[in-house]
Amino acid sequence: MLRDVMWMDYVQNRKALLLNVGIFLVFVLIMLTGESIPALEFIGLSCLLFSLAPMTVLVREDKFKTKSLVCSLPAKRKTIVLGRYLLGLGIGLGGGGLSILLARLLPFSTLDTSGLPLLRAVLVGTTMVVVPLSFLLPFTIRFGLIGMLVFLVGAQVLGVLVLLVSRLLGFDGLRSIFAGAGDFVVLSRSALGEIGFAVAVLALLTLFATVSCRISIGIYERREA
């Protein structure tokens, strides 16, 4: 039933999903033809872009009021929400994989993928898909397009305000926080090893996504059809 729900979401929103994926591919090609950037940064940005594509399903459901049609399926609402998380994960990671494939095959690509650590690439890509999905899906389920836009714009405005205030007050704490986070990652990788660190990160991402999914299920079950 989970597969049927995901397939129905894809069929109902196929044109919009493919359009979004096509637009994101254009951005990927622009990155590949522009100034060379680190491979891991390219993977992160690509996965972040494609992770936004599944929001189309929820935005269109809210716009065209098709929730009653979706919920007419012999499937629990929990299954419907879970299917959208998995759809987002699949599109995000699939888009990231396609981006790397294009970087290696296209003759005009400026991205150097030689010596790219596979495990780190997987961790970066998975993180840049799971984290945005886990933040955005509950907002989009609850408020539709407006919720998604409010979250994205609000996050950007908050970031700019924090940066401006820190500069005006001469507070260098943000740099210290980021430097400390980087040091913590390095120390954790050294202590746990590459495999252990990867397992720990994936476990944290799984926990984060699980909490987000439970919140989304609760919201979806309480929303009027």
N, C-alpha and C positions, 0 to 999 in steps of 0.2 A: 504493500500500500504506500509506503514511503516513496518508492520509485515512481508510482503512478502520480502521486501528488507533485513531485518534482517535474515530471514530464508534462503535466497539465499546466504548471506555472510557466514552463518554457514555451509550450505551444501557444498559450494565450498571449504571451508577451514577446513572441519570437522576433518580430520586426523591431520593436524598441530595444530589446536586448542586443540584437545584432548591430543595430545602429550605434549604440553606446560602445560596444566592443570595437567597431570600426573606427569611431572617433578616438578611442584610447590607443588604437594601433597607430593612428596618425601621430599622436604625441610620442609614442615609442620610436617611430621612424625619425621624428625630429631630434630626439635625444641621440639616436644612433648617428645622425649626420652632423650633429653639432660638435662642440668642444668635448673632447673625451673626458668621461667621468669614471670614478672607480666602479668596478664591476658590481660589487655588493650594493653600492648606492643605486646603481641602475636597476638591479633586481628589486630592491625595496620600493623604489618609485613606481616601477611597472606593476608590481603586485598591489600597491596602494591604489593605483588607478583602476585596475580591473576589479578590485574588491568593491568598488562603488557601483558597478554595473547591476548587481542583483537588487539594488534599491528600487530599480525600475518596476519590479514586480509589485512591491508594496505601494509605491506611489500611484501606479495605475489602478491598483485595487481600490485605493482610497478615492481616486479621481472619478472612476466609473462605477463605484459602489458595487463591486462584484464579489464582496465577501460572502454574501448569502449563497452565490453559485458555488464558490469554493467549498463552503461548509456543507453543501448538500451532498458532497462525497461521503461515502461510508468510512470516514477517517476522523480520528480525534483531532481536535484543534492543536494538541501537542504535536501530533505528527506533521501537521501543516507547517507549524513554525519551525520544527526541526528540519523539515525539507528545505526551507528557505535558508537556514544557516548552512546546510550542506551544499546547496546550490551556490551560495556565495563563496564558500570555501573552494568548490570545484572551479568556478569561473576565475577566482582570484589567482589560485595556484596555476591553473591552466594557462591563463594570460601571462603569468610570469615565466612559465616554461616556454611558451611561444616566443616571448620577447628574447630570451636567451638564444633560442634556435635561430631567430632572425639575425641576432648580433653575430652569430658564428657563420651564417650562410651568405649574408648580403655582402657583396664586394665593397660597398661604399661605407660599411660600418667602421666607426672610429673607436669602438669599444674593444678593449683588450681583455679577452676571456681566458687567456693562457694562464695556467696555474691557479685558476679559480677554485678555492676550497669548496667541495661539494656540500659538505655538512654545514658549513657556515652559510652557504647560499640558501640551503633549505630552511635553516633557522630564521634567517633574515626575511625570506619570502613568506614563510608561515606567520611570523610575527606581524608583518605588514598587512596581512590579510585578516588574521583573527582579531587583532586589536581594533581596527576601524569597524569591522562588522559588529563586534561585541558592544561597542559604544553606540553605533548608529541605528542598529536594528530596533532596539526598544523605543527609541525616539520616533523612528519612522512608523513603527506599528501603532504607536499611540497617537501621533499627530500628523502622519502622512508627510507630504512634501514640505509643509511648513515646519514640522518638527525637525526634519533633516537639515533644512536651510538654517533654522534657528541655531541648531547645535553647531554646524560648521562655521557660520558667521560669528556666533558667540565665542567659540573656541579661538578663532583668529583675533577677534577684538580683545579678548582677555589676554592673549599672548602679547599683543602690541602694547596694551596698557601696563602689563607687568614689566615689559622691557623698558618702556618710557619712564615709569616710576623708579625703576632700579637705577636708570642712568641719571635721572634728575637728583636722586638722593645719594648718588655715588655708591650705591650698594652693589657689591660684586658677588653677592651670594649665589646668583643663578649660575655664573661660571663655575663657582666652587661646587655647586650641586651636580652639574653635569660632569665636571672633572671627577668628583667622588663616585658618581655612578659608573663612569668609565673604568676607574680603578677597581671598583667592586667586581665588575664583569671580568677584568683581567685576572684578579685574584681568584675568583670563583672558577674560572677556566683552568687556572694553574692547579688549584686544589682538587678539583673533580676530574680533570682530564677532559678531552674533547667529547668523548662519548657520554661521560657522566654529566657534563655541563649541558649537552644537548637534551638528555633525558630530563634534567631538571627544568630547563626552559619549556620543553614541550608539556611537561606536567603542569607548570604554571599557566601556560596558555590554555590547556584543557580545562583547568579549574575556572579561569576567567571566562571562557566561552560558556561553560556550563552554568555559571551564575547568571550571565547575561541571557542565556536561553530560557532559564527558569523565569526570569523577570518578564521576558517577552511573552512567554506562554501565559503567565498570569494576566498581562495586559490584554492579550488577544482574546482570552476567554471572557473578559469583562466588557470588551467593546461590543456595542450593538452592531448587529449585522446590517 
